[in-house]
Amino acid sequence: MLDRLLLSGACLALAACAAQPAGIASPADTTTATMSEDARIADLVSRMTLERKIGQLIQPQINSFTAEDMERYRFGSYLNGGNGGPYGDEFAPASEWLKLADEMWEASVKPLPNGEPAIPTMWGTDAVHGHTNVIGATIFPHNIGLGATRDADLVRRIGAATAAEIRATGIEWNFSPTVAVARDDRWGRTYESYSEDPQIVARMGAALVEGLQGRQGSAEFLDGNHVVATAKHFFGDGGTERGVDQGDVNGDIEELKAIHAVPYPAAIAAGVQTIMASFNSINGRKMHGNEALLTGVLRGELGFEGLVVGDWNGHGQIQGCTNDDCAQALLAGLDIYMVPDDWKTLTETLVAQVRDGTIPMARVDEAVTRVLRVKARAGLLNAPKPSERLLGGDWGVVGSDAHRAIAREAVAKSQVILKNNGVLPLKRGANVLVAGRAADSIAQAAGGWTLTWQGGTELEDDMFPGATSIWEGIEDAVEGSGGKAMRSTDGSYGDKPDVAIVVFGEKPYAEFAGDRKDLAFRDEEGLDLLRKFDAEGIPTVAVFLSGRPLWMNREMNASDAFVASWLPGGEGMGVADVLAGAKPATGKLGFSWPATCEGAPLNGTEGALFAVGYGRALTDTSATPTLDETCAALEAGAGLDWFSSGRLADGVRARAGEVDLANMIGTAPLATMRGIDRNAQEDAREITIAPGGYIEFFGTGENEAYVITYDVPDRPMGRVVISSGGARFDATQDLGIAAGKGWREMVLTQACLPGLGKTLRIDSEREFTLRIHTIRREDLPEGAECTF
């Protein structure tokens, strides 16, 4: 595997080396030509300086370092975050991804002095349902839909297709599959889980590993068509209390392992090369610093020999640690720190901690050896630059017809029919009306981790070349059968249709932004349309897009057929294939479907409206009883949070002038918003108001105070005015006093804004930067003062 070793500085003086690719030694170097793989890696480690060893354990994100930094620090790996793209452009074309991969590789292999080996770097990415950070890539269904297929061979083929598209852009490592066993559907990552059943998760996760890496023991294993896979997140991420992301998992350790550790032996047996540590805690101890589990269980009991990589600044959550100072993680068993921005200081800290004996050199060598072994197995230590590899720059692979056909097959097999009184399959020649905003939105069907971290309906369909919306799929299927298809977002029509299909569901989200307090679905667009058509005597089909089962009793009562479509991705034809009867309905629930809306963990038949394994064939037209529509959570009304966990609440909007800023991210002439980290990844926003500009929020609530967690980095240089309900308040002095003092709480009451209304606006004479973590409306005692 290592028949060509890395170039040492001594080679620079030899003319024979000139023909070799930068950083790669001459095959004539016989010093290690007959060594075993372990011996060769040991030789490389023995010739590395401490600084270069630590560099192998540091993984920054592309937005925070340059190729010059790579040449200096020789990072062993790097990543693109969910909102990161080449050269600061998250929507960069595929060619730019490959260009950056070449630049980083070339910087990492520039010769080093004194015979020290130059180790090629590798790029990791979150391609969790296809290579969906890249425009034009195939968008497969999310894992929750793939679990509904129960088709491991299909998942294996999806993995292989995804690997090929990743390789075309020069990337070698995928942070996938997620093998979490989601046990509380309020968790915002439920859609990344195949099922609440550990055995289903184990089978599907192992299949994706084999698809991404190739079958272990075969000639295809980790060849140029495949990438390094990652099983994540070890362990228990799907079992947190109340479904809180990055939260606590409590209980008897053996009982927890019997659920949440089950997928890992299957992934290890499939040859997975890397495992990612989880953000969560187990019985109060953060996984990134849990030696008993990262080393004792994962390596001792389960026999994992690959490398353990951290999650986004996860080491910084360990008690006593910060993002740039955490020896505890390495000592506990972490091999690579995912440190997006604080890589420089962390590098310096780790070097110092090895020199002062806090971290034994033996532990560093062990971690570096694991990193090099993975690179060796993937053929990366002696590979040419990414653009010269097998699939590098093969743009015909990205979003190819063959891959889209696999995605369409997956979509069809993932559709789960929960109700059908005979309206499905659609009759040939029927006059079909398709309603709902989501029907023609590829972004909503794709969900989170699609072009951006959180995804978002603000992504227009021209951002998804080659993809097909659900409406386009239905239109093609209906008109192909001699019928007529009409598109109407609001349900209006001329000629009365024979049947109406209503497509609706959750807006895109990822991770903690998707955490919920209950399972009540409050967006009533779909419900209103279904009830409208029902009152007009038009048979209806509800197509529900979601990242989890939700309480749908009202919508089921109002529809004649109900389809759980999950997050099908970019091939809407697959949905139409089932609705029109071109493909059979074979999808089965991987999660228990709730009978009530409160949201307590539901795993099994007790309290389930439909159990795991339920899913009707198109021929099953048995009656569904009328369901109870009582929901205490709805009667209590929506929560008062306007903005929290990096997400605007349903019904709340942010706007700068005439430009809507979905989820408080985007650029407008009057203001710019970007995601920043406070307690978690992009859980806060930095708002820069242009001179004479403003930002405005619209939401719900009557006369309650606004409570805002905020930070002002610098004093305002001009007048800043806050207004609501027709009242205006000059906040310049108060914000000036708050400047530079870190995160604070602003309370806006009628004391300073009489007639407090459902809008809140901030104007600034000069450019002004404000950071916001939460916006909440609260009832406070009468006469409460405004505070900053």
N, C-alpha and C positions, 0 to 999 in steps of 0.2 A: 504493500500500500504506500509505503514511503520510499520508493526506489529512487526518487529524486529529492534530495534534502534541500533545506532552505539555505540560501546564499549567505555566506559569512563575509565579513569585511575583507578578509584576505584575498577573496576572489577578484577584487577590484583591480588588482595588479596583473591579472592573467588575461591575455588576449583571448584565450579559449572561452572565457566566460562571456564575452561580448554578445555571442549569438543567443544566449539564454534569456528567457523572459525575466524581467526585473524581479529580483527577490528569490529566484529559483536556482538551485545549485546545478552544476554540471553533472550529468549521469556518470561522468568519469570519477566522481568523488567516491572512492571505494571504502572510505572510513567506516561508513555505517551501512553499506549496501547489503551486507549479509545478516544484519541484525534483525531480531524479531521486532514486531510492532512496538511492544512495550519497551524494549531496549532502545529503540530509535527515539521514542518520545522522551524517555529518561535522559538520553543524550542531549536532546534539544533543551529540556528543562535545566540541565546542569550548566548549559552555556548561556542562560538568560540572566540578566541582571535583575535585582529585586524590583526596580522600577518597571521593567518590561513584564515581569511576572504579575505584578499588581495590575498593569494595563490589561492583561488578559481577563481579569475579573471585573472590569468596569464596563458597563453598557449604557452609553448616553443616547439621547435621541437626536435625530438629524437636525432639528431646529436649533440646537444649542451648541453645535461645534462645527468645525470646518475640516477640510482635507488637510490643512496645515496642522490643526490640532491632532488629527489622526497620525500624521507623520511624527509628531513630537511624542505623543503619549502611547501610540500603538495599542489602541483599544482592541481587546479580543473580539468584541462584537458591538453592534449598535442597532438601534431600532428606529422605526418611524412610529410616533404616537398616533392615536386615532385621528387626530386633526393635523398630522404632520405630513408634509410632502417635500419633494426635492426643491431645494433653493427657495424654501418658504412658500411654495405653491402647492396646496393640498389637492388641487385639481390639475396638476401637471400631466401632460401626456405620457404614455408608457415609455417613450424614448428617453425622457428626462430621468425617469427612475433608473434606467439602465446606465445612463451617462454618469449619474452620481455613484452608482455601484462601482463602475470602473475607476472613478476618481478615488474613492475610498480604498479600494483594493490596491491601486497603484501606490497610494501614500503609505499603506500598511506594510508593503513589501520592499520599500526602498532600503538598500543595504545599510547595515549597521557596522560600526567599527569593532575591532578586537575580536573578530570571529563570532560575534553574537548573532544567532539566527533571527531573521525577520519573519514573523509569523503572519500569514494572511488573516485578515479580519473576516467576519461574516455578518450578514444583515438579517435581522429578525423582524417579522411583521405579523400583525393580527389579521390573517386571512381566514376569518371564522365561518364565512358561508360563501366561499369563493374568494378570489383575489380582489375583493371589493373596495380596496382603497384606490384602485386604478380605474379610470374611466374606460369603458368598453369591455371590462372583464365580465365573465359569466357570473350572474347573481343566483346562487342556489338557495333553496329554502333554508331557514335557520334550523338548528338542531331539533327544536320541538316538533317541527314538521317531519324531519327525517326519522325521528323516533316513532312517529305515527305510521310510517311505511313498514316498519319491522324488517326492512330489506337490507341486510348487511352487505350483500354484493353491490347493490346500488350505491351505498355509502362508500364502499371501497372505490368504485369507479369515480365518484365525486372527488374523493381525495386525490386520485391520480390526475384528474383534469385540473384540479386546483394547483397541484404541484407543478404541472407543465406551464400554467399561466404565470405562476410565481417565478419560475426559472427564466422565462422569457424576459423578465424585467431585471434579471441579475441578482435576485434575492435567493438566499439559500436556506432560510430557517423560518418555519411557521409556528406561531404560538397557538397551536390547535392540535388536538380537539379539547374542548371543555368536557370533562367527564364528571361534572358535578351531578349529584343526585338531589334535585330540587325537591324539598319536602314542605315548602311553604310558598304558595303561588304569589304571595305578596312581594316576594323577592324580585328585584328588577332585572335579574339575570336568568329568570326562569326559562326564557326562550333559548338560552344557550345550553340547556339540559335536554337530553333525549327523553328522559322519563323520570318519574318518581320511583320507578322500579330499578334497583341497582343492577339486576341482571340484564335488562334491556340496555342500560347505559354501558355496561361492560362490553356487551356484544357490539354495539354500534361504535363505541369509542375505539375499540381494537381494530375494527374494520377501517375506520378513517386513518388510523396510524398506518396500517398496511397500504392504504391507497396513497398516502402522502410519501411514505418512505420506500415503498416496494416491499414485497414479502421477504422477511428475514430468511437467510439461507439460500436465496435465489440470486441469480446474476443481476437482477434488476435492483436489488437492495441498495438504496442510497446512490444509485447511478445518476447520470446527468439529467435524467427525466424526473427525478424525485428530489424532495427536500427533507431536511431534518424536521421532525414533528415534536410537539410538546403536549404532554398530558397535564391538564390543569383543572383546579388549583388544589394542591395537596395541603390538607384535606379538610373536608367538612364545609366547604363554601356554600353548599346548598342546604345546610341545616342550621343556619343562624336563628336566634330567637327573634320572633315576629317578622322573619324574612328581611331583616335589616342587613343591607350589604356591608361587608367588612365588619360584621358584628360578632357576637359571642355564640359559640356552640358549647352547650353544657350537657353533661351526663356521664354515665359510666363509659370509660374509654373503649372497652371491648364491644359494648353495644353500639357505640358510634362507628367503630371500625366495621362492624357487621353490615352497616348501610353505606357509609361514605367512603370506605377504603376498598370496597368490592371492585370498582372498575380498574384499579391500578395493577393488580396482578395480570389482568388480561392485556392491558396496554404494554406492560413490561415483557410479557411473553411474545407480544407482537413486535418487540424490538424497539420500542420508543426510546429515543436517545436523550431526551430532556424532559424534566418535570418542573413545573412552576409552583413555587410556594404560594399559599393562599394568604390573602389579607386578614382573614378572620382569626379569632382567638379560639383555642380549645381550653375550656375550663379556666378562662382568665389569662391564658398565656398566648401571646401572639405567635402564629406559626413560623414567621420568619426567624424567630429566636428560640424555637422549640427543639432543642437537641434530641430529646427523647423520641420525638416523632420524625423529624427530618433525618436523623441519623439512626436512631435505634429501630424505629419501625420501617421507614422507607428503605434503608439500606440493610439493616440487620434482618428484619423479618421478611421483607418482600424481595430482597436481593437485588435492588436497583443499583446498576453500576455506572449509569450515565451521569450527566451533570444536572444540578439543581439551580435554576435561575429564579431570581426574585421577581416580584411584580412591581409596578410603578411606585418607587419610593417606599415599598412595603417595609424595608428594614428600618426606616425612620419612625415607624409606629411602635417599635419595641421599646419597652420601658427603659429609660436611660439613654436612648439613642436619639440622634437627629439624622437628617438626610445625608449629612456630610461627616458623620462620626458614629460608626457602629461596628466595632469589632465583634460584638455578640453574634451577629448574623453569620459571619464566616466561621466562628467557633462552633455554632450550632449545626452547621452543615450546608449553608448556602455556598454555592460556588461562584455565581455571578451576581453582582449587584446591578439591578436595573435602576439607574440613578439618572433620570432624564436631564437635569440641569446642573446639579451640584457635583458633577464628576471631578472637577479639578481639585476642590478642597478634599473630597473623599479620597482621591488618589493620594494626596499629600498626607492625610491622616493615617491611612492604612500603611503607607511606607514607614511612617514614624512609629506606628504601633508594632510593626515587625521588628524594627531596630531596637525598640526598648523592651522587647520580650513579651508584650501583651498578646501578640499573635505569634505562635511558633512557626518557624520557617517550614517545618514539615507539613503543617496544615495548608500553607500557601502552595507548596509544591503539589500536594494532593489535589487541590482545586485546579491548578493550572494543568496538571496531567489529565484530569477529566475533560477539560475544555479541548486540549489538543487531541485527545483520543476521539472525541466526537468529530472534530474537523478531519482527522485522518480517515475515519470510517466513511465520511461523506466525500472523500477525495479532494478536499479543499486545500490541503497542504501542498499539493503539487499541481493544482489546476491553473490554467491560464486565467486572464482577467475575465470577468463575467460576460462581456460581449463576445468573447471568443470561445465560449463553451457551447455545448450541444444545442441548447435552445435559446441562447442569448440573442435577443433581437428578432426572434421568429414571431413577428406580430400576427401571423396567421393563426397562431395558437390561441391568442388572447380573444376570448369571446367567440371561438370558432363554432361553426354550425354543429359539429359533433358534440361539443360541450353543452351547447344550448339544448340539444336534443336530450342529453342526460338530465339537465335541469328540468325540462318540460316533463319528462317521465317522473322525476321526483315530486314535482308539484302535483301531478295527477294522483300519484300513490299516497300523498300525504293528506288529501282532502278527507275529512271525517264527517259523514252525514249523521246528524243527531236527530233529525225529524224529517219526515217526508210523507205527506198524505196522498201522494200520487202526482204531484206537479213535476217531479223529476223522474226520468230525464225529460228535457224540454221536447215538446212535440215538433216534428219536422214541419216546416212551413209556418211556424208560429210567428205572431207579431209580438216581439219582445222589447220591453222598455228596461233600460239599465239606469239606475239612479244612485245617488250618493257621491260625495266628493272623492271618496277613495277609489271609485271604479276606474278612473283614468289616471291614477297616481302610482307610478312605479315606485316612487320613494316611500309611500306609505306601505305598499305591499312588501317592500324590502326590509323595512325596519331599521334598527340601529346597526352600527358597524358597516355603513354603506356610504362610501365616499367621505363621510365625516364620522367622527366617533359616535355621536348621538343619532346620526341620520337626520332626516327632517323633511317635512312636506314642502319646504321652501326650495328643495332641489327640483328643478324643472326636468321634464322628461327628456329634453335634449342632452341632459347630462348622462343619459343611459342609452347610447347608440346601440342599436340591435336588439334591445329589450322590448318586451311586449306587455302592455297593461292588461288588466283583467277585461276591461271594456273592449279592447282591440281583439282579444281572444274570443270573447262572446260574439262580437260582431262578425268575425270570420266564420265561426261555427254556425251561427244562425243563418247568415246569408248563404253559406255553403249548402245548407239543407233546404234552400228555397224560401226561407222566412225573411222577416224584416226586423232589423235591430235599430232601436232609437236610443239616443243618449240624452238624458235629462238630469242634471245635477239635483234640481229641486223637486223632481217628480211630476212636473207639468207635462201635458201631452195634448195632441190634437185628437187623432183617432185612438179610441180606447184600445189598449194593448190586451193581448191574450194572457200575458203574464208579466210581472215586474220583478226584476232582480235588484235587490238593494245591497250595495257593497259599502260597508262601514267598519269602523273599528278603532283600535288604539292608534294614537300618533306615535311616531318612532321615538325610541329612547334607548339608553344603554346604562348598565350598571346601576349605581345608586339613584340616578335620576328617575329610574323606573320603579323604585320601591313604592309600595302602596300601603295604606293603613287598613284597607278592606278590599273586597272583591266586587264592590258596586261599580257599575259602568255608568258614568254620569253624562257622557256626551249623548244627547237624545236625538241627534240627527237621524240615525237609522231607525230608531223607535218611531219617531214622528212620521217618517215615510212609510214604514210598514203599516202603521195604523191608518194612514191616509188611504193607501191602496185597499186595505181591508174594508174600510167604510165604503169604498167605491166599487166593491165586488170584484176586485182584480186579484187573482191568485198571486202569491208572493214567494220569492226565494230569498232568504237572508244569507249573505256571504259575509262572515265575520272574520276580520283580520285582527289577530292578537298574538301577543307573546306569551300567553298563558290562558287557562280557562278562567272565565269571569262569569259572574251571575247574570244570566241572560233570560230569566223567566219571562219578563215582559216582552222581549223581542221574540221569544219562541211562541208565546201565546198569539202574537200578532202575525205570525208567518205561517205559510203552508209547508215550507221546507226550510231547514236550518243547517248550514254547512260551516263547520269550523275549518277555516282555510289557513289558520296560523299566519306566518309571514312567508308567503310563497316565493318572494323574490322577483326576478325579472322575466319570467316566462308565464304570462297570464294565459297563454294557450292551454297550459296544463289544467287550470281551473275549468276552463270552458270544455275541455275534453270530458270531464266527469259530468258537468251540468248537462251537456248535450248527449251524453250516453256513448260517446266514441270510445271511452275507456271505462272499465268497471270501477265502482267505488269500493276500494279495499282498505282505506285508511282506518286505523284503530287508535283509540285514545291511549296516549302514554301517561296521562295524568287523570286523576279523578276529577269529574266535573261537579262543581258545587251546586247544592240545592238551595243554599241560602247565601246572603251577600256578606256576612260579617267577616269572613276571611281567616278563621282559625285553621291551622294546618289540617289538611284533608288528604289522607293516604290510606285508601281502602274503601270498602263499600259503605261503611257507616257515615251517614251525612252526605253521601254522593247522590246526585241526580243520575249520573251515568258513571259507571266504574271503568277502571283501566281495562282496555280491551274492547270497549263498546264502539260500534261503528256500523251503520246500516249499509246493506247492499242497496242498489237502486231499485231492486224488486221488493224491498221491505217497505210496504206502505201501511203498516199497522198504525193504529191511532196513538197519538201522544196525548195524555190527559192534560187538562188545563192546570197550569202551574200557579203556585202561590206567588203573588206579586208584592207581598209585604217585605219591606226592607228598612229596618230601623236606621241604618247608616244613611239612607237617602232622606228619611224623614228628619234626621238631624241636620241635613244640609251639607253642602260641601265645606271642606276645611277653609280656614281663613288665610292659609299661606298663599301669598301671591307668587313668591319666588323662593324656592328652597331646593337644596340638593342639585343645584345647577340646572333647574328647570322651572319654567313658568307653569302655574296651575292652569287647568282647563278653564277657558273663558277669560284668561288674563292676557293682555297684549302689551308689547313694548313697541314704541314707534318714535322715530326721529323725523319730524316733518311728515311727509307723505309716505315714508318708507317704513314698512313693518320689519322689525328685527326679531325673527322667530327665535324663541329661547334665549333672547338677549344676546345674540351673536350676529355680527354683520357690520357693514360699512354703509353710511349714508352721508350726504353732504353736511348735515347738521350735527352728527354724532357717530362715534364708532364704538362698538362693543366687542370685547374678546374674552374668552374664557381664561381664568387664572386659578391656581390652586390655593386654597386656604387650608382646609382639613382633609380634603380629598381632591382627586384629579378634576379640575375645572368645575369645582363646586361654587365658584364665585365669578364675578364679572368685573372687568376694568372698563369703565365708561369714560371716553374722552369726548367732551362736548366742544364743538368747534366755536370760534368766536362768533357771538350772536346766535348760537345754536341752542338746541334744547333736546331733552329726552322726556317722553311722556308715557305713563302707564295707565291702562284702562282695565278695570276689574269689577269685582263684586263687593258687597258689604255696604251697610248703611250707617254712617256717622261714627263708626269705630275709629280708634286711633290707628295711625300707621306706626309700626315699630320696625326699624330698619337697622340691620347690622352692617356697618360701613367702615371704610378707612379712607382718609384723605392723605395721600402721600406728600402733597405740597400745598402751601397756602394758595387760595384763589387770588389771581392777579387783577380780577375785575369783579363786578357785582354779580352775586349768585342769588337767584330768587326761586323759592319753592312756592307753588300755587296748587290749590285744590278747591273745588266747589265755588269758584269765583273769588276766593280770598287769596291774597299774596303775602308772602313773608320774606323779608330780606335776611338771608341766612349767611351772608358773607362773613360777618364777624365770628359767628359760632363755628363755621367750618374752618376759619383761619385758626381758631384756638385748638380745634381738633387735629389740625395738620401735624403729621409726623408722630402722632401718639398711638398708632396702631389701630386695631379693630375696636370700635366703640358701638354704642347703641343710640340711635336717634329716635326720639318719640315725638310724633307730630299729632297734636290734639287740637280741639277747637279753641284752645287758649291762644294759639297763634294763627290758626286757619279756621275761622268761624265758617260753619256750613260745610265742613269737610265732606268731600264728595267721592265719587267712584273713579275719579281720575287724579293722578298725581303728576305734576310737571316740574322739571328743574331747568331753568334758563341760566345761561352764563354770558356775560359781556365779553370775556376773554376765554381763551382755551383753558379748560378745567378738567382735571382727572378725578374721578370718584370711583371707589371700589365698593361693590355691594355683595354681601354674602346671603342675606335673607331680607325679604320684605313680607311683613305680616300685618294683618288687620286684627286689632284686639279691642275688646270692651274694657275701658278703664274707668275708675271712679269719676263722677262728675267733678269738673274743676281741675282735673289733672293738667299739670303744666307740660309745655313743650321742653324737651331736653335734647342736648347734643353730646 
